[in-house]
């Protein structure tokens, strides 16, 4: 499996005689410290965190000055040398505030093989003076402690580790941090489990846990089975999901990498044709997941007034995108016309349900038993409440169609103005888009071709999101969604 895709008031640590000793968590900066050195460790760590945090791929506040760091909850999972600290940290910045999850390790000497970018620096003062502070996900001994807590269902004050019914989880597997750049962090335990740690934390159940549990309990084979998770209460709110442990798929192949491999072969063989078969199978798998979610979770229908509100929301997102990327201005009239088509007379109502919310080829794995979907948290930049809202199932289909366009665009890398390659790329994307939609319909999903206005609006909405994302994070990729905007505007 590619690494692309892929916690009652007691904390146990070993006392001098080897017996587990209770240690209470520390909440807030003014809380009474009951674990030796924990308050000093947190305070000594804050200046180092302030310098290290903005450079992390998952940090959402890039370009905004940090104005304050406030520990929300600090829980020692292991004290001594090495120490392991679980920290929920509120970060105030010029654009507002966010809460992040950190797992910090400290040792008197730097562990061998620790990537330089994971080291925050050396602590000064207090009982940890001179110790190296680092991202604990890169320390196999400390990541092993996390697996132990998940296996035994420990509770650390408001920090709770929970596991699903079934065989006892192993607690002695080596854990290695995934090297994939993403909005969260992952630890892979042997060839059995993968633990996703959500970095940007919001109150409430993360959709990835909620939907993965629903699919697991329904017996779906289209997702990795949920084994455990951990969570914590933030003040008086409902528990916030912090991490999710699922079965690892060691024999799986990443859908994005498979697609790029097929695209790369086009230069030597204009019609390899193999991936269209996989695209059809992936469409069937997507429909199967949607059908299970529709049986397991609430469903509804959007009436004409609600469709009008949906179109207005798409228009508002477009206006914001035009402000961020003025190059979209020339398309605004046509795109708004596409959104207004959602209020046509024949669209009396549209079914909505829980969906994946951020589906693309990198969220799909081909296993020996068929396609499996991953990462049901939706678009991480959106509030959790919005991501948990029922939506048209075809939104996932539209998102996957955009992913085929992204894969095809890699054929033009280094030769963006080659007409022959551009034709091959467009033909490859069209062939696989058609195959995926056919597979989705054959798998029991609504026929995308029967709802052209809805599909066009949903695909435009996704492409507008991509334009803003690429402009902020990957400017070299901006031509990909802009090309889609141009194509979709011409169909209005």
PyMOL commands that set and color helices and strands:
alter all, ss='L'
color gray80, all
select helices_A, chain A and resi 38-53+116-118+126-128+136-138+140-152+207-217+255-267+274-296+304-324+326-343+361-363+384-387+394-412+419-442+448-450+452-473+475-490
alter helices_A, ss='H'
color red, helices_A
select strands_A, chain A and resi 12-14+20-22+66-78+83-93+96-107+119-122+132-135+155-156+159-163+175-177+185-189+193-197+200-201+226-232+240-247+253-254+300-302+350-352+364-367+370-373
alter strands_A, ss='S'
color yellow, strands_A
deselect
rebuild
show_as cartoon
